[in-house]
Amino acid sequence: MKFKFPLQKVLEHRKIKENLAQKDFQEAMLLLNKENELLEQMNQQVTGAHAQAGALAHQGGAQGPALSQIHEFLKGQQIRIQRQKQKVQEIEKLVEAKREILRQAAQEYKIMEKMRENKFEEYRLGRLAQDQKDMDEQSILRFKAVKES
């Protein structure tokens, strides 16, 4: 007789649920990494603008309009950076929620997997006991047949 876990469909369902949660978590992490990269690019643009402004100021001369343009860019960029930071924080909250969902799904699957392992061990021990009983019975029958002849 072959082992058949009575809750196999539930186990499979929970594995699918865990895989979907893993996929959602990975997508959220990908989005977070993309947004963090965009924020880093914005910060690099600010650093570049500061360097450019320093170079223009060092040159001297009639650099007023160029410096004014860089100043306006920096003001606008600071606003965009603040918005991007808020967006990153929201995505971090989403990632944490997805991580918790994944953790819960993994835990549910492991519970079912452990239950299946326990049931299989019970089946295996029962099967060994039945096999031993059958072999003992056959030995007794052979002994009686040899004794009678």
VOGU-3710 file (C-alpha; in Angstrom, 3 decimals, decimal comma):
1> mkfkfplqkv> 0,000/0,000/0,000  1,366/3,364/-1,031  1,484/6,373/1,315  -1,181/8,967/0,568  -1,234/12,203/2,532  -4,887/13,137/3,099  -4,169/16,883/3,031  -1,996/16,849/-0,101  -4,233/19,384/-1,883  -3,949/21,778/1,054
11> lehrkikenl> -0,168/21,327/1,068  -0,001/22,089/-2,660  -2,279/25,117/-2,238  -0,077/26,520/0,505  3,042/25,981/-1,615  1,410/27,904/-4,480  0,413/30,642/-2,033  4,013/30,834/-0,783  5,351/31,029/-4,352  2,938/33,849/-5,212
21> aqkdfqeaml> 3,909/35,725/-2,042  7,580/35,275/-2,976  6,889/36,672/-6,446  5,022/39,683/-5,013  7,839/40,327/-2,549  10,475/40,179/-5,283  8,493/42,592/-7,449  8,186/45,026/-4,534  11,925/44,756/-3,854  12,659/45,394/-7,524
31> llnkenelle> 10,488/48,520/-7,415  12,197/49,676/-4,208  15,647/49,192/-5,736  14,590/51,112/-8,845  13,257/54,034/-6,802  16,358/54,088/-4,592  18,507/54,179/-7,708  16,473/57,127/-9,017  16,944/58,930/-5,688  20,694/58,303/-5,867
41> qmnqqvtgah> 20,781/59,723/-9,397  18,988/62,844/-8,191  21,526/63,276/-5,410  24,361/62,864/-7,904  22,776/65,550/-10,098  22,739/67,902/-7,106  26,406/67,149/-6,432  27,221/67,778/-10,090  25,308/71,067/-10,066  27,206/72,204/-6,954
51> aqagalahqg> 30,490/71,333/-8,651  29,439/73,188/-11,789  28,415/76,245/-9,746  31,768/76,169/-7,957  33,620/75,998/-11,256  31,615/78,919/-12,668  32,186/81,016/-9,558  35,902/80,231/-9,733  36,062/81,398/-13,362  34,660/84,765/-12,457
61> gaqgpalsqi> 33,238/87,164/-14,999  29,599/87,497/-15,998  28,359/84,140/-14,725  25,228/85,532/-13,016  22,602/84,014/-15,357  24,287/80,564/-15,327  24,591/80,602/-11,532  20,976/81,708/-11,238  19,895/78,833/-13,474  21,882/76,342/-11,375
71> heflkgqqir> 20,358/77,798/-8,205  16,829/77,338/-9,612  17,695/73,782/-10,655  18,944/73,010/-7,145  15,771/74,387/-5,540  13,590/72,313/-7,844  15,769/69,254/-7,408  15,516/69,465/-3,607  11,718/69,395/-3,923  11,904/66,393/-6,275
81> iqrqkqkvqe> 14,296/64,651/-3,890  11,894/65,151/-0,965  9,028/63,695/-3,026  11,222/60,776/-4,066  12,188/60,123/-0,436  8,497/59,996/0,493  7,860/57,610/-2,382  10,739/55,386/-1,219  9,343/55,349/2,321  5,912/54,282/1,037
91> ieklveakre> 7,476/51,522/-1,031  9,530/50,389/1,979  6,265/50,024/3,922  4,846/48,000/1,034  7,953/45,800/0,975  7,646/45,156/4,714  3,977/44,212/4,289  4,900/41,831/1,443  7,720/40,378/3,560  5,281/39,675/6,385
101> ilrqaaqeyk> 2,831/38,022/3,984  5,667/35,888/2,612  6,820/34,937/6,104  3,296/33,904/7,062  2,818/31,873/3,862  6,163/30,127/4,364  5,267/29,326/7,945  1,886/27,857/6,914  3,574/25,712/4,275  6,209/24,473/6,721
111> imekmrenkf> 3,491/23,488/9,188  1,769/21,390/6,528  5,077/19,918/5,345  5,957/18,909/8,911  2,511/17,354/9,304  3,050/15,369/6,104  6,452/14,178/7,341  4,908/13,094/10,657  2,105/11,222/8,881  4,629/9,541/6,597
121> eeyrlgrlaq> 6,689/8,462/9,605  3,549/7,017/11,227  2,763/5,191/7,984  6,334/3,876/7,706  6,369/2,600/11,290  2,951/1,006/10,852  4,103/-0,617/7,632  7,260/-1,970/9,313  5,203/-3,387/12,176  2,766/-5,019/9,715
131> dqkdmdeqsi> 5,631/-6,479/7,667  7,233/-7,865/10,833  3,914/-9,357/11,899  3,461/-10,978/8,467  6,985/-12,436/8,558  6,438/-13,784/12,082  3,189/-15,397/10,993  4,871/-17,028/7,986  7,693/-18,316/10,190  5,188/-19,834/12,601
141> lrfkavkes> 3,310/-21,505/9,739  6,567/-22,932/8,305  7,640/-24,164/11,724  4,301/-25,922/12,203  4,509/-27,441/8,708  8,048/-28,761/9,387  7,019/-30,065/12,823  3,976/-31,908/11,459  5,887/-33,656/8,706
//
